[in-house]
Amino acid sequence: MKHTNQTLRDLYLQDLALMDTGHHRGRPKVRDLRPWKDIRTYVATGGEPRVLDPFGTTNVYVWSDIHWGHNNIIKYSNRPYPNKELMNQCLIGNYLNVVTYNDIVIFGGDIGFMKEDQINNILNQLPGYKIQIVGNHDINRDGKVMDLAFDERHLCFVMDVDDHDMDYQLLFTHYPLDISNVPEGCFSVHGHIHTNIVPGNQHINICVEHTGYKPVLLKDYVLTPTRKTEGVRLGIPT
């Protein structure tokens, strides 16, 4: 089944009502779906979202669950930092060492645990065209999505990949899709579960704990030969 952004949106909203097995908490991924249903694609320029090609001339990077300003995440995910201040500095520095003005960076959600203006102060320092997938910690207690300085904001989106020897789709969401909801010919590219992984080979965790605390090239990290080989075994057309 080939997904469109709309069919993925419908699937993802249904999926969010399922149990959050990634964190093993015995409760639904999302208790109140209303804020999630209200999320619409936003483009800062007022135009259309960028068409992304991981094998094009523009570098496309991914990372997720940065959690700027969150002290407890250091212990929870065993991050190699003594405090949130040094973590913030290192994550910013890692970004600046990798991304240039002409690059595109997909943020998989859960950007920071600070006030909007503090997070935006960081984002405005960072070069590149920045795309946000909304995470659960990007929604405030009033059910409103934080107004962060991104060029695009999405609940989720589909990327069609033409990799010469095969075609497949990348389904970008914050929460990993349930295994039963990832059809043949697709990979679920997600954040949220930090150091955990989803069994099988159709899920790709882009949390910073897996990317070396820096943005990584989509074509190198997500589209590895091993994953593509496994994808062929799963029925991705060649």
C-alpha positions as CSV (number, residue, x, y, z in Angstrom):
1,M,0.0,0.0,0.0
2,K,1.4,3.4,-1.0
3,H,0.7,6.0,1.6
4,T,-0.1,9.7,1.0
5,N,0.3,12.3,3.8
6,Q,-3.4,12.1,4.4
7,T,-3.6,8.3,4.7
8,L,-0.6,8.4,7.0
9,R,-2.2,11.0,9.1
10,D,-5.4,8.9,9.5
11,L,-3.3,5.8,10.3
12,Y,-1.1,7.7,12.8
13,L,-4.1,9.2,14.7
14,Q,-5.5,5.7,15.1
15,D,-2.1,4.4,16.1
16,L,-1.8,7.0,18.9
17,A,-4.7,5.4,20.7
18,L,-2.8,2.1,21.0
19,M,-0.7,1.0,24.0
20,D,2.7,2.7,24.3
21,T,4.7,-0.5,24.2
22,G,7.9,1.5,23.4
23,H,8.0,2.8,27.0
24,H,6.4,-0.3,28.6
25,R,4.0,1.9,30.6
26,G,0.8,0.0,30.1
27,R,-1.1,3.0,28.8
28,P,-2.1,4.5,25.5
29,K,0.5,6.5,23.6
30,V,-1.8,9.6,23.8
31,R,-4.5,10.0,26.4
32,D,-6.2,13.0,24.7
33,L,-6.2,12.9,20.9
34,R,-7.8,16.3,20.5
35,P,-4.6,18.4,20.4
36,W,-3.1,16.0,17.9
37,K,-6.1,16.1,15.6
38,D,-5.7,19.9,15.5
39,I,-2.2,19.8,14.2
40,R,-2.0,21.0,10.6
41,T,1.0,21.3,8.3
42,Y,2.6,24.7,8.7
43,V,5.1,26.4,6.3
44,A,6.6,29.6,7.6
45,T,6.7,31.2,4.1
46,G,3.1,30.4,3.5
47,G,4.0,28.2,0.5
48,E,4.1,24.4,0.0
49,P,6.4,22.1,2.0
50,R,9.7,21.3,0.5
51,V,10.0,18.2,-1.6
52,L,12.7,16.1,0.0
53,D,15.1,13.8,-1.8
54,P,17.7,12.0,0.3
55,F,19.8,11.4,-2.8
56,G,19.5,14.9,-4.2
57,T,22.0,17.7,-4.2
58,T,20.8,19.1,-0.8
59,N,21.9,17.2,2.3
60,V,19.0,16.0,4.5
61,Y,19.8,15.3,8.1
62,V,17.7,13.7,10.9
63,W,17.7,13.6,14.7
64,S,15.1,13.5,17.4
65,D,14.3,14.0,21.1
66,I,17.0,16.6,21.7
67,H,15.4,17.6,25.1
68,W,17.3,20.9,25.5
69,G,17.1,22.0,29.1
70,H,15.9,18.7,30.5
71,N,18.0,17.6,33.4
72,N,16.2,14.3,34.1
73,I,16.8,13.0,30.6
74,I,20.5,12.7,31.4
75,K,19.8,10.0,34.0
76,Y,16.8,8.5,32.2
77,S,18.7,7.9,29.0
78,N,22.2,7.7,30.4
79,R,23.4,10.6,28.4
80,P,27.1,11.4,28.7
81,Y,26.7,14.9,30.3
82,P,27.1,16.0,33.9
83,N,24.3,18.6,33.7
84,K,21.7,20.1,31.3
85,E,23.8,23.3,30.6
86,L,26.7,21.3,29.2
87,M,24.3,19.0,27.4
88,N,22.7,22.0,25.7
89,Q,26.1,23.4,24.7
90,C,27.3,20.1,23.3
91,L,24.1,19.4,21.3
92,I,24.3,22.9,19.8
93,G,28.0,22.5,19.0
94,N,27.4,19.1,17.4
95,Y,24.8,20.6,15.2
96,L,27.0,23.5,14.2
97,N,29.8,21.1,13.3
98,V,27.6,19.2,10.9
99,V,24.9,21.4,9.3
100,T,25.4,24.2,6.9
101,Y,23.1,27.0,5.7
102,N,22.0,25.0,2.6
103,D,21.1,21.8,4.4
104,I,17.7,20.5,5.6
105,V,17.3,19.0,9.1
106,I,14.3,17.0,10.2
107,F,13.7,17.2,14.0
108,G,11.6,14.2,15.1
109,G,10.0,16.0,18.1
110,D,10.5,16.7,21.8
111,I,12.7,19.7,21.2
112,G,13.2,21.2,24.6
113,F,12.0,21.5,28.2
114,M,12.2,25.3,28.4
115,K,10.1,28.3,27.6
116,E,9.3,29.0,23.9
117,D,11.6,32.0,23.7
118,Q,14.5,30.1,25.2
119,I,14.1,27.2,22.7
120,N,13.7,29.7,19.9
121,N,16.9,31.4,21.0
122,I,18.7,28.1,20.3
123,L,16.9,27.3,17.1
124,N,17.7,30.8,15.7
125,Q,21.4,30.0,16.1
126,L,21.1,26.9,14.0
127,P,21.7,27.1,10.2
128,G,19.7,25.1,7.7
129,Y,16.0,24.6,6.7
130,K,14.5,23.1,9.8
131,I,11.5,20.8,9.8
132,Q,9.6,19.8,12.9
133,I,7.6,16.7,13.5
134,V,5.5,17.4,16.6
135,G,6.3,15.4,19.7
136,N,4.3,14.9,22.9
137,H,6.6,17.4,24.8
138,D,6.1,20.0,22.1
139,I,2.4,20.4,23.2
140,N,1.8,22.4,26.4
141,R,-0.6,21.7,29.2
142,D,-3.3,23.7,27.5
143,G,-3.1,21.4,24.5
144,K,-1.4,24.0,22.2
145,V,1.6,23.2,20.1
146,M,4.5,25.4,21.1
147,D,5.3,28.2,18.6
148,L,8.8,27.3,17.7
149,A,11.1,28.7,15.1
150,F,10.8,26.0,12.4
151,D,10.5,26.5,8.7
152,E,7.9,23.7,8.6
153,R,5.8,21.9,11.2
154,H,4.0,18.5,10.7
155,L,2.1,16.0,12.6
156,C,3.7,13.4,10.3
157,F,4.6,13.1,6.6
158,V,5.6,10.6,3.9
159,M,8.8,10.6,1.9
160,D,8.9,8.7,-1.3
161,V,12.4,7.3,-2.1
162,D,13.6,6.3,-5.5
163,D,16.8,4.5,-4.8
164,H,17.6,3.3,-8.3
165,D,17.3,-0.4,-7.5
166,M,14.1,-0.1,-5.4
167,D,11.3,2.3,-4.4
168,Y,10.0,2.6,-0.9
169,Q,8.4,5.0,1.6
170,L,9.7,6.5,4.8
171,L,6.8,7.3,7.3
172,F,8.0,10.1,9.6
173,T,6.2,10.3,13.0
174,H,7.2,11.1,16.5
175,Y,5.8,7.9,18.1
176,P,6.9,4.7,16.4
177,L,4.0,3.1,14.5
178,D,2.7,-0.2,15.8
179,I,4.4,-3.1,14.0
180,S,1.1,-4.1,12.4
181,N,0.6,-0.6,11.0
182,V,3.8,-0.5,8.9
183,P,2.9,-2.0,5.5
184,E,5.3,-3.7,3.2
185,G,7.4,-1.2,1.2
186,C,7.6,1.2,4.2
187,F,9.9,2.1,7.1
188,S,8.6,3.8,10.3
189,V,11.1,6.6,11.0
190,H,10.5,7.8,14.6
191,G,11.7,9.2,17.9
192,H,10.2,9.1,21.3
193,I,11.6,5.9,22.8
194,H,15.2,7.1,23.3
195,T,17.5,4.1,24.0
196,N,14.8,1.5,23.3
197,I,14.2,-0.1,19.9
198,V,11.2,-1.7,18.2
199,P,11.8,-5.3,17.2
200,G,12.1,-6.1,13.6
201,N,13.6,-4.2,10.7
202,Q,10.9,-1.8,9.6
203,H,11.5,0.8,12.4
204,I,14.3,3.3,12.4
205,N,14.9,5.2,15.7
206,I,16.4,8.6,15.1
207,C,16.6,9.7,18.7
208,V,19.9,11.4,19.6
209,E,20.9,8.5,21.8
210,H,21.2,6.5,18.5
211,T,22.7,9.2,16.3
212,G,25.7,10.1,18.5
213,Y,23.9,13.3,19.8
214,K,24.2,15.0,16.4
215,P,22.1,15.2,13.2
216,V,23.0,12.4,10.8
217,L,22.6,12.2,7.0
218,L,19.3,10.5,6.2
219,K,20.8,8.6,3.3
220,D,23.7,7.2,5.4
221,Y,21.8,6.5,8.6
222,V,18.3,5.5,7.6
223,L,19.0,4.1,4.1
224,T,21.8,1.7,4.9
225,P,22.5,-1.3,2.6
226,T,21.6,-3.7,5.4
227,R,18.2,-2.0,6.0
228,K,17.5,-2.0,2.3
229,T,18.5,-5.6,2.0
230,E,16.2,-6.5,4.9
231,G,13.5,-4.3,3.2
232,V,13.7,-6.4,0.0
233,R,13.2,-9.5,2.1
234,L,10.1,-7.8,3.6
235,G,8.6,-7.2,0.2
236,I,9.8,-3.8,-0.8
237,P,9.6,-3.7,-4.6
238,T,12.8,-3.6,-6.6
